[in-house]
Amino acid sequence: MPAVSLLPLFGSPAGPGALGGPLGSGPGGGRKASGPSAFRLTEKFVLLLVFSAFITLCFGAIFFLPDSSKLLSGVFFHSSAALQQPGSAGEAAAAAENLAKIREDHERALREAKETLQKLPEEIRRDIRQDKEKLLQDRRGRKEAGAAGLPSLLFRKPVGAVGREPADPNVQQKRAKIKEMMKHSWDNYKRYAWGLNELKPISKQGHSSNLFGNIQGATIVDALDTLYIMEMKDEFKEAKEWVEKNLDFNVNAEISVFEVNIRFVGGLLSAYYLSGEEIFRKKAVELGEKLLPAFNTPTGIPWALLNIKSGIGRNWPWASGGSSILAEFGTLHLEFIHLSHLSGNPVFAEKVMNIRKVLNRLDKPEGLYPNYLNPSSGQWGQHHVSVGGLGDSFYEYLLKAWLMSDKTDEEGKKMYYDAVQSIETHLIRKSSGGLTYIAEWKGGLLEHKMGHLTCFAGGMFALGADGAPNDKTGHHIELGAEIARTCHESYDRTSMKLGPEAFRFDGGVEAIATRQNEKYYILRPEVIETYMYMWRFTHDPKYRQWGWEAALEQHCRVDGGYSGIRDVYSNHQSHDDVQQSFFLSETLKYLYLLFSEDDLLPFEHWIFNTEAHPLPVLHRDDGKKEEKHK
């Protein structure tokens, strides 16, 4: 290209007086006056620099364009393979299209380069600063979420997140009262313990449990979905803002993997699925990632306790032979399947599916699952079997995993119904007074004791009745009803009409606690939970009556919230001064659902984790719908 053709870009060649003024003339002007020959030399030098920059820009653009290697070999060098094999007309058209795209990209790169060169230095520096700040902000946002690269998901309005008002005025009134109980619990927590884990309603101060280490806000996260379904919009908004600004998992502390999973991960997942607020998904995945080191054991059976900063885990010192506990490692499945679903990362699902592989390789004594399993040897510990504490939610999650999978998880289904068959054979008994109960099995010997925790099983049997093998649907519903009746008796036979922590069927007593350390009530939800399930499946009005008779308002309500009771058989109230986070998450939610229409969180679309956090059924067509929107 003739150098003179570039001159119009910079103006006409200089003539006489072109460099006039202080810079080019006069003594002390800072530079010698330039004659015609000197100017031509300078002009040539400038033109040479411009020409070199232009060539460098062209070749640089070519090398950094997409498919630059193809451009160099196929356009500039005409590779022999391309010449010898011209290809079809379709390939030629595709090649032409690619060349057109390359030309367009090339021209755009040149335009952008020219625009950049025309900017003032201050503008260029400002653009660079803005780009850096945006990059840092993006990185900071991903770090805070703990979930870099989360896939874009289309949020679909959930079915049944808010239900109809009950048609019966009496039911309306009772449901409104339950909502007022929730408001009393929440307002006092906010007033006296905001941001801490739980409330001491007598002392009117915060209460922290070592189950959560230094993680704070258990009541806030546990209550999110209850606030949402009760349409307590202002309270939900302030809870969301707290999560956004203050929920921090970067702590150097040892936590219970089980408790943090069911309360924090479960609560965040549920809040996301109900509201669509992205912060809840990000926080749930961030926390899920921090729990993964718990699975770093020889078998993949996770530790019970984990320091979420160091990643070091261990088991409870009192557990049999350093074992992990069935109800703890068996109660991760629902949440971890949803973590994989929301993050696009299969590792969460792989971890919990491996737990099943370990269990399926083991022999089960009498078809039963002992409560203790050593994570190093992969062998059972002490042969103690319970559908209450230490075992309970393992069985619940087998059934719910099958239901949550839209009934495609055949392995979970088989494990559940096989286990129920063994439980019926070896643990379920009937007292002389006609009460059906679930005993505990210790090395082949039965202990005729049933815990308050075990009372959830009535609802579980009813929930699983529809899929029961060999036309046993009616039998499972009846079994659920019998357990509900027994647990109601455990309440009705106390002075306060609240159930004890455990009750016995021996020594001439039935459904009564005989030991002092079993007479307390800590606002537990399991009996109300079973009433709710039985109401949904039978619509027998006695379940609503029984739920209303539970004397929470009479004996547990105090000025500063709600408190547990030390002895439900005493005529004098003695409060334990703790408002458990699960009171807001479970007890009040199940009570509210008991007096709601069936269209609120309908069972065909939702299942509840063991902390009563609703998680959606992953319908078989959901994946196809999401693929279309990626």
VEXBA-427342 format. One line per field, with one value per residue (C-alpha): residue number from 1; residue in three letters; x, y, z. Coordinates in steps of 0.1 Angstrom, whole numbers, plus 5000, padded with zeros to 4 digits. Layout:
VEXBA-427342
n: NUM/...
res: Ala/...
px: X/...
py: Y/...
pz: Z/...
end
This chain:
VEXBA-427342
n: 1/2/3/4/5/6/7/8/9/10/11/12/13/14/15/16/17/18/19/20/21/22/23/24/25/26/27/28/29/30/31/32/33/34/35/36/37/38/39/40/41/42/43/44/45/46/47/48/49/50/51/52/53/54/55/56/57/58/59/60/61/62/63/64/65/66/67/68/69/70/71/72/73/74/75/76/77/78/79/80/81/82/83/84/85/86/87/88/89/90/91/92/93/94/95/96/97/98/99/100/101/102/103/104/105/106/107/108/109/110/111/112/113/114/115/116/117/118/119/120/121/122/123/124/125/126/127/128/129/130/131/132/133/134/135/136/137/138/139/140/141/142/143/144/145/146/147/148/149/150/151/152/153/154/155/156/157/158/159/160/161/162/163/164/165/166/167/168/169/170/171/172/173/174/175/176/177/178/179/180/181/182/183/184/185/186/187/188/189/190/191/192/193/194/195/196/197/198/199/200/201/202/203/204/205/206/207/208/209/210/211/212/213/214/215/216/217/218/219/220/221/222/223/224/225/226/227/228/229/230/231/232/233/234/235/236/237/238/239/240/241/242/243/244/245/246/247/248/249/250/251/252/253/254/255/256/257/258/259/260/261/262/263/264/265/266/267/268/269/270/271/272/273/274/275/276/277/278/279/280/281/282/283/284/285/286/287/288/289/290/291/292/293/294/295/296/297/298/299/300/301/302/303/304/305/306/307/308/309/310/311/312/313/314/315/316/317/318/319/320/321/322/323/324/325/326/327/328/329/330/331/332/333/334/335/336/337/338/339/340/341/342/343/344/345/346/347/348/349/350/351/352/353/354/355/356/357/358/359/360/361/362/363/364/365/366/367/368/369/370/371/372/373/374/375/376/377/378/379/380/381/382/383/384/385/386/387/388/389/390/391/392/393/394/395/396/397/398/399/400/401/402/403/404/405/406/407/408/409/410/411/412/413/414/415/416/417/418/419/420/421/422/423/424/425/426/427/428/429/430/431/432/433/434/435/436/437/438/439/440/441/442/443/444/445/446/447/448/449/450/451/452/453/454/455/456/457/458/459/460/461/462/463/464/465/466/467/468/469/470/471/472/473/474/475/476/477/478/479/480/481/482/483/484/485/486/487/488/489/490/491/492/493/494/495/496/497/498/499/500/501/502/503/504/505/506/507/508/509/510/511/512/513/514/515/516/517/518/519/520/521/522/523/524/525/526/527/528/529/530/531/532/533/534/535/536/537/538/539/540/541/542/543/544/545/546/547/548/549/550/551/552/553/554/555/556/557/558/559/560/561/562/563/564/565/566/567/568/569/570/571/572/573/574/575/576/577/578/579/580/581/582/583/584/585/586/587/588/589/590/591/592/593/594/595/596/597/598/599/600/601/602/603/604/605/606/607/608/609/610/611/612/613/614/615/616/617/618/619/620/621/622/623/624/625/626/627/628/629/630
res: Met/Pro/Ala/Val/Ser/Leu/Leu/Pro/Leu/Phe/Gly/Ser/Pro/Ala/Gly/Pro/Gly/Ala/Leu/Gly/Gly/Pro/Leu/Gly/Ser/Gly/Pro/Gly/Gly/Gly/Arg/Lys/Ala/Ser/Gly/Pro/Ser/Ala/Phe/Arg/Leu/Thr/Glu/Lys/Phe/Val/Leu/Leu/Leu/Val/Phe/Ser/Ala/Phe/Ile/Thr/Leu/Cys/Phe/Gly/Ala/Ile/Phe/Phe/Leu/Pro/Asp/Ser/Ser/Lys/Leu/Leu/Ser/Gly/Val/Phe/Phe/His/Ser/Ser/Ala/Ala/Leu/Gln/Gln/Pro/Gly/Ser/Ala/Gly/Glu/Ala/Ala/Ala/Ala/Ala/Glu/Asn/Leu/Ala/Lys/Ile/Arg/Glu/Asp/His/Glu/Arg/Ala/Leu/Arg/Glu/Ala/Lys/Glu/Thr/Leu/Gln/Lys/Leu/Pro/Glu/Glu/Ile/Arg/Arg/Asp/Ile/Arg/Gln/Asp/Lys/Glu/Lys/Leu/Leu/Gln/Asp/Arg/Arg/Gly/Arg/Lys/Glu/Ala/Gly/Ala/Ala/Gly/Leu/Pro/Ser/Leu/Leu/Phe/Arg/Lys/Pro/Val/Gly/Ala/Val/Gly/Arg/Glu/Pro/Ala/Asp/Pro/Asn/Val/Gln/Gln/Lys/Arg/Ala/Lys/Ile/Lys/Glu/Met/Met/Lys/His/Ser/Trp/Asp/Asn/Tyr/Lys/Arg/Tyr/Ala/Trp/Gly/Leu/Asn/Glu/Leu/Lys/Pro/Ile/Ser/Lys/Gln/Gly/His/Ser/Ser/Asn/Leu/Phe/Gly/Asn/Ile/Gln/Gly/Ala/Thr/Ile/Val/Asp/Ala/Leu/Asp/Thr/Leu/Tyr/Ile/Met/Glu/Met/Lys/Asp/Glu/Phe/Lys/Glu/Ala/Lys/Glu/Trp/Val/Glu/Lys/Asn/Leu/Asp/Phe/Asn/Val/Asn/Ala/Glu/Ile/Ser/Val/Phe/Glu/Val/Asn/Ile/Arg/Phe/Val/Gly/Gly/Leu/Leu/Ser/Ala/Tyr/Tyr/Leu/Ser/Gly/Glu/Glu/Ile/Phe/Arg/Lys/Lys/Ala/Val/Glu/Leu/Gly/Glu/Lys/Leu/Leu/Pro/Ala/Phe/Asn/Thr/Pro/Thr/Gly/Ile/Pro/Trp/Ala/Leu/Leu/Asn/Ile/Lys/Ser/Gly/Ile/Gly/Arg/Asn/Trp/Pro/Trp/Ala/Ser/Gly/Gly/Ser/Ser/Ile/Leu/Ala/Glu/Phe/Gly/Thr/Leu/His/Leu/Glu/Phe/Ile/His/Leu/Ser/His/Leu/Ser/Gly/Asn/Pro/Val/Phe/Ala/Glu/Lys/Val/Met/Asn/Ile/Arg/Lys/Val/Leu/Asn/Arg/Leu/Asp/Lys/Pro/Glu/Gly/Leu/Tyr/Pro/Asn/Tyr/Leu/Asn/Pro/Ser/Ser/Gly/Gln/Trp/Gly/Gln/His/His/Val/Ser/Val/Gly/Gly/Leu/Gly/Asp/Ser/Phe/Tyr/Glu/Tyr/Leu/Leu/Lys/Ala/Trp/Leu/Met/Ser/Asp/Lys/Thr/Asp/Glu/Glu/Gly/Lys/Lys/Met/Tyr/Tyr/Asp/Ala/Val/Gln/Ser/Ile/Glu/Thr/His/Leu/Ile/Arg/Lys/Ser/Ser/Gly/Gly/Leu/Thr/Tyr/Ile/Ala/Glu/Trp/Lys/Gly/Gly/Leu/Leu/Glu/His/Lys/Met/Gly/His/Leu/Thr/Cys/Phe/Ala/Gly/Gly/Met/Phe/Ala/Leu/Gly/Ala/Asp/Gly/Ala/Pro/Asn/Asp/Lys/Thr/Gly/His/His/Ile/Glu/Leu/Gly/Ala/Glu/Ile/Ala/Arg/Thr/Cys/His/Glu/Ser/Tyr/Asp/Arg/Thr/Ser/Met/Lys/Leu/Gly/Pro/Glu/Ala/Phe/Arg/Phe/Asp/Gly/Gly/Val/Glu/Ala/Ile/Ala/Thr/Arg/Gln/Asn/Glu/Lys/Tyr/Tyr/Ile/Leu/Arg/Pro/Glu/Val/Ile/Glu/Thr/Tyr/Met/Tyr/Met/Trp/Arg/Phe/Thr/His/Asp/Pro/Lys/Tyr/Arg/Gln/Trp/Gly/Trp/Glu/Ala/Ala/Leu/Glu/Gln/His/Cys/Arg/Val/Asp/Gly/Gly/Tyr/Ser/Gly/Ile/Arg/Asp/Val/Tyr/Ser/Asn/His/Gln/Ser/His/Asp/Asp/Val/Gln/Gln/Ser/Phe/Phe/Leu/Ser/Glu/Thr/Leu/Lys/Tyr/Leu/Tyr/Leu/Leu/Phe/Ser/Glu/Asp/Asp/Leu/Leu/Pro/Phe/Glu/His/Trp/Ile/Phe/Asn/Thr/Glu/Ala/His/Pro/Leu/Pro/Val/Leu/His/Arg/Asp/Asp/Gly/Lys/Lys/Glu/Glu/Lys/His/Lys
px: 5000/5016/5024/5009/4974/4976/4981/4944/4940/4963/4955/4972/5010/5024/5030/5046/5034/5019/5041/5038/5033/5053/5061/5078/5095/5113/5141/5135/5106/5119/5127/5147/5127/5120/5128/5111/5136/5135/5097/5097/5120/5098/5067/5083/5091/5055/5041/5065/5052/5016/5021/5039/5011/4985/5002/5007/4970/4958/4979/4971/4934/4938/4956/4932/4900/4880/4892/4924/4942/4917/4919/4957/4959/4928/4929/4965/4983/4957/4965/4969/4942/4918/4928/4927/4893/4871/4841/4804/4784/4771/4806/4815/4785/4795/4831/4818/4797/4827/4847/4820/4818/4856/4855/4828/4847/4878/4861/4845/4879/4894/4865/4870/4907/4902/4876/4900/4929/4906/4898/4917/4941/4918/4889/4909/4921/4885/4873/4900/4891/4854/4863/4884/4858/4831/4854/4861/4824/4815/4842/4831/4795/4804/4826/4798/4774/4799/4785/4806/4791/4756/4735/4708/4674/4640/4620/4584/4558/4553/4520/4502/4527/4496/4463/4426/4410/4392/4354/4344/4344/4354/4384/4393/4393/4416/4440/4441/4450/4478/4492/4490/4511/4537/4537/4542/4571/4587/4582/4598/4627/4632/4630/4653/4675/4676/4704/4712/4702/4673/4654/4653/4617/4618/4652/4644/4678/4695/4702/4730/4734/4767/4750/4755/4790/4794/4768/4740/4704/4689/4655/4655/4664/4642/4612/4615/4590/4565/4565/4559/4530/4513/4517/4536/4552/4569/4585/4596/4612/4632/4643/4655/4674/4691/4702/4715/4736/4745/4743/4779/4793/4830/4835/4860/4837/4826/4789/4765/4763/4728/4713/4729/4717/4681/4677/4699/4703/4667/4654/4673/4662/4626/4627/4642/4616/4587/4600/4624/4648/4683/4701/4686/4698/4733/4735/4722/4748/4776/4767/4763/4799/4812/4796/4812/4845/4824/4822/4860/4860/4872/4836/4821/4798/4800/4812/4786/4807/4827/4849/4837/4869/4895/4873/4883/4855/4848/4819/4801/4823/4794/4785/4792/4828/4833/4803/4782/4745/4718/4694/4721/4739/4706/4690/4709/4694/4666/4686/4716/4696/4681/4716/4727/4695/4700/4738/4742/4770/4764/4788/4760/4738/4768/4777/4743/4738/4771/4756/4730/4756/4774/4741/4730/4763/4757/4738/4709/4700/4665/4662/4666/4690/4711/4716/4754/4777/4815/4826/4861/4854/4819/4806/4776/4783/4761/4729/4704/4674/4650/4623/4627/4658/4690/4670/4638/4644/4664/4632/4613/4639/4638/4601/4603/4632/4610/4581/4603/4617/4582/4582/4612/4636/4628/4658/4646/4611/4623/4645/4616/4589/4614/4623/4587/4580/4608/4597/4562/4575/4600/4592/4555/4535/4500/4495/4470/4449/4448/4474/4498/4533/4568/4593/4631/4653/4686/4705/4674/4657/4628/4626/4589/4594/4583/4597/4579/4602/4587/4553/4562/4558/4520/4522/4550/4529/4499/4521/4535/4502/4494/4526/4524/4529/4504/4473/4484/4473/4444/4466/4492/4465/4452/4487/4491/4458/4467/4501/4482/4458/4486/4505/4473/4469/4504/4493/4459/4473/4494/4483/4491/4478/4513/4533/4564/4597/4592/4565/4565/4544/4556/4553/4515/4516/4507/4517/4530/4566/4579/4613/4619/4643/4615/4588/4598/4582/4604/4578/4583/4562/4559/4524/4510/4528/4510/4476/4482/4490/4461/4437/4449/4444/4411/4395/4385/4376/4391/4426/4418/4402/4432/4456/4436/4436/4474/4478/4506/4489/4478/4511/4540/4531/4550/4554/4586/4576/4570/4589/4593/4580/4602/4574/4542/4527/4531/4503/4529/4545/4582/4596/4629/4634/4641/4621/4634/4638/4619/4588/4585/4596/4577/4552/4534/4536/4521/4494/4486/4485/4461/4436/4442/4427/4445/4456/4483/4515/4496/4514/4514/4538/4557/4574/4587/4622/4625/4625/4592/4608/4588/4608/4592/4587/4611/4586/4599/4591/4609/4643/4630/4613/4645/4666/4644/4651/4689
py: 5000/5034/5053/5085/5069/5070/5107/5117/5100/5126/5157/5173/5174/5203/5235/5267/5278/5245/5242/5278/5289/5285/5249/5252/5286/5313/5313/5291/5273/5240/5226/5237/5251/5224/5229/5211/5182/5177/5175/5149/5127/5129/5123/5091/5079/5085/5067/5038/5034/5036/5011/4987/4990/4984/4952/4940/4947/4927/4897/4899/4900/4869/4849/4857/4852/4820/4792/4811/4779/4770/4805/4803/4768/4770/4806/4818/4785/4765/4731/4702/4682/4710/4712/4674/4669/4698/4683/4686/4716/4717/4718/4746/4766/4760/4771/4803/4810/4805/4829/4855/4852/4855/4886/4901/4893/4908/4940/4943/4938/4965/4989/4982/4988/5021/5032/5024/5043/5074/5074/5097/5080/5089/5071/5040/5039/5044/5015/4992/5001/4994/4960/4951/4961/4941/4910/4914/4918/4887/4867/4880/4872/4836/4833/4845/4820/4792/4780/4793/4785/4775/4767/4791/4776/4786/4791/4778/4790/4761/4743/4747/4771/4790/4773/4784/4796/4768/4768/4760/4792/4772/4757/4792/4805/4777/4782/4819/4811/4788/4817/4840/4814/4815/4853/4852/4828/4848/4883/4872/4855/4888/4909/4889/4866/4880/4864/4838/4801/4798/4817/4813/4826/4828/4844/4865/4860/4839/4802/4785/4748/4731/4712/4742/4752/4789/4790/4813/4819/4784/4797/4821/4795/4769/4792/4806/4782/4784/4821/4818/4794/4813/4844/4863/4884/4911/4885/4864/4895/4904/4868/4868/4900/4885/4854/4877/4899/4877/4840/4829/4794/4804/4795/4774/4752/4716/4710/4681/4671/4657/4687/4713/4694/4690/4725/4747/4730/4718/4752/4770/4746/4748/4786/4787/4763/4783/4819/4815/4839/4830/4837/4806/4783/4798/4795/4759/4748/4767/4749/4715/4719/4725/4693/4671/4664/4645/4617/4613/4580/4545/4535/4569/4566/4602/4613/4626/4657/4679/4710/4729/4749/4722/4694/4671/4647/4623/4605/4609/4596/4577/4559/4521/4515/4549/4542/4565/4566/4552/4581/4606/4593/4579/4614/4632/4617/4641/4673/4660/4649/4684/4699/4680/4691/4728/4729/4707/4689/4651/4647/4653/4625/4602/4605/4595/4567/4553/4550/4527/4506/4500/4491/4467/4448/4441/4413/4426/4407/4395/4419/4448/4478/4483/4519/4518/4514/4518/4541/4526/4489/4491/4467/4470/4481/4471/4454/4479/4486/4514/4532/4560/4579/4568/4550/4569/4591/4566/4546/4579/4589/4555/4560/4597/4592/4569/4594/4624/4607/4605/4568/4560/4551/4514/4507/4531/4516/4480/4489/4507/4480/4452/4471/4477/4440/4432/4459/4444/4410/4418/4451/4459/4446/4451/4457/4438/4470/4469/4496/4490/4501/4498/4483/4485/4455/4450/4420/4399/4411/4435/4466/4475/4512/4537/4572/4604/4604/4570/4586/4599/4564/4566/4592/4573/4541/4562/4580/4547/4528/4535/4517/4488/4454/4426/4448/4459/4495/4492/4474/4502/4529/4509/4505/4543/4548/4524/4542/4576/4563/4550/4583/4602/4580/4589/4626/4619/4600/4629/4658/4684/4666/4667/4637/4625/4619/4581/4558/4521/4490/4469/4465/4469/4503/4513/4544/4560/4572/4555/4571/4607/4614/4604/4627/4659/4675/4698/4711/4680/4677/4639/4633/4664/4652/4619/4636/4657/4628/4608/4637/4641/4604/4598/4632/4617/4647/4631/4640/4677/4673/4655/4681/4710/4692/4692/4718/4739/4772/4764/4751/4761/4797/4823/4861/4856/4828/4791/4767/4730/4713/4693/4670/4665/4645/4673/4696/4725/4739/4738/4752/4742/4778/4768/4776/4750/4761/4730/4743/4770/4747/4715/4717/4749/4740/4706/4721/4748/4721/4700/4729/4738/4725/4697/4721/4736/4717/4688/4654/4647/4677/4679/4658/4670/4664/4653/4689/4695/4715/4709/4698/4693/4660/4658/4648/4628/4656/4683/4676/4678/4711/4726/4714/4735/4766/4763
pz: 5000/4990/5021/5008/5009/5047/5048/5047/5080/5096/5075/5045/5041/5060/5041/5051/5085/5093/5124/5133/5169/5201/5197/5163/5163/5183/5207/5237/5220/5233/5199/5167/5138/5112/5076/5047/5045/5083/5082/5054/5075/5105/5083/5070/5104/5116/5085/5091/5127/5116/5088/5112/5138/5112/5099/5135/5143/5113/5120/5157/5150/5127/5154/5181/5161/5167/5145/5136/5129/5103/5088/5086/5071/5048/5036/5037/5031/5012/5027/5003/5020/5014/4977/4971/4988/4978/4996/4989/4981/5016/5030/5006/5017/5054/5046/5029/5059/5082/5061/5062/5099/5102/5080/5101/5133/5117/5108/5142/5159/5137/5146/5183/5180/5162/5187/5216/5199/5195/5233/5257/5281/5310/5293/5286/5323/5335/5312/5326/5362/5355/5339/5369/5394/5375/5375/5412/5420/5400/5418/5452/5444/5434/5466/5488/5471/5474/5441/5412/5379/5390/5359/5349/5359/5348/5380/5377/5401/5425/5428/5461/5478/5490/5495/5497/5528/5546/5539/5575/5596/5627/5609/5596/5632/5644/5615/5623/5659/5648/5626/5656/5676/5648/5650/5688/5684/5656/5671/5704/5687/5667/5698/5721/5700/5664/5644/5671/5667/5692/5719/5756/5761/5800/5802/5770/5754/5728/5730/5711/5706/5698/5670/5647/5658/5651/5623/5635/5625/5628/5637/5608/5582/5598/5598/5562/5546/5574/5571/5534/5534/5562/5540/5566/5539/5559/5582/5552/5537/5568/5571/5535/5541/5571/5551/5523/5546/5576/5570/5570/5567/5568/5604/5622/5641/5644/5634/5633/5596/5601/5620/5597/5566/5577/5591/5571/5538/5539/5549/5522/5495/5505/5506/5471/5457/5472/5464/5436/5454/5440/5473/5489/5461/5463/5500/5500/5474/5492/5525/5507/5493/5528/5540/5514/5533/5558/5532/5532/5550/5537/5529/5520/5551/5564/5598/5623/5631/5608/5612/5581/5579/5582/5567/5596/5607/5636/5652/5685/5713/5728/5695/5694/5685/5667/5644/5623/5631/5607/5612/5605/5574/5562/5563/5536/5505/5497/5502/5483/5454/5452/5456/5424/5407/5415/5410/5381/5401/5403/5433/5459/5444/5440/5477/5490/5463/5475/5510/5496/5479/5512/5529/5502/5505/5542/5558/5579/5611/5606/5577/5602/5600/5631/5643/5641/5612/5613/5585/5584/5584/5568/5594/5618/5653/5682/5670/5683/5661/5665/5644/5669/5679/5660/5632/5625/5595/5576/5569/5562/5536/5517/5511/5504/5480/5459/5460/5453/5422/5408/5418/5396/5424/5425/5448/5474/5471/5476/5506/5523/5519/5528/5559/5569/5565/5589/5613/5613/5620/5647/5663/5661/5690/5706/5743/5764/5763/5725/5717/5688/5694/5679/5703/5702/5693/5712/5701/5696/5728/5727/5749/5751/5749/5723/5719/5709/5679/5668/5665/5631/5618/5618/5591/5572/5570/5557/5532/5518/5518/5481/5469/5494/5478/5476/5480/5515/5510/5535/5560/5560/5564/5594/5608/5606/5623/5652/5657/5657/5684/5706/5704/5712/5743/5754/5754/5769/5798/5811/5833/5807/5777/5761/5753/5771/5754/5757/5771/5780/5778/5807/5844/5842/5824/5789/5770/5801/5810/5841/5843/5853/5824/5799/5812/5794/5763/5741/5716/5694/5662/5655/5669/5651/5620/5620/5627/5596/5573/5587/5581/5545/5537/5556/5565/5598/5620/5651/5638/5638/5672/5686/5671/5687/5721/5723/5750/5736/5742/5777/5791/5767/5759/5780/5775/5756/5732/5737/5760/5766/5798/5822/5835/5816/5845/5870/5880/5882/5851/5850/5817/5802/5788/5751/5721/5696/5660/5649/5668/5641/5613/5621/5650/5639/5602/5606/5629/5603/5575/5596/5595/5559/5526/5508/5480/5503/5496/5480/5484/5446/5442/5475/5501/5535/5547/5583/5595/5576/5548/5517/5486/5452/5435/5406/5379/5350/5325/5345/5330/5295/5302/5317/5287/5264/5284/5286
end
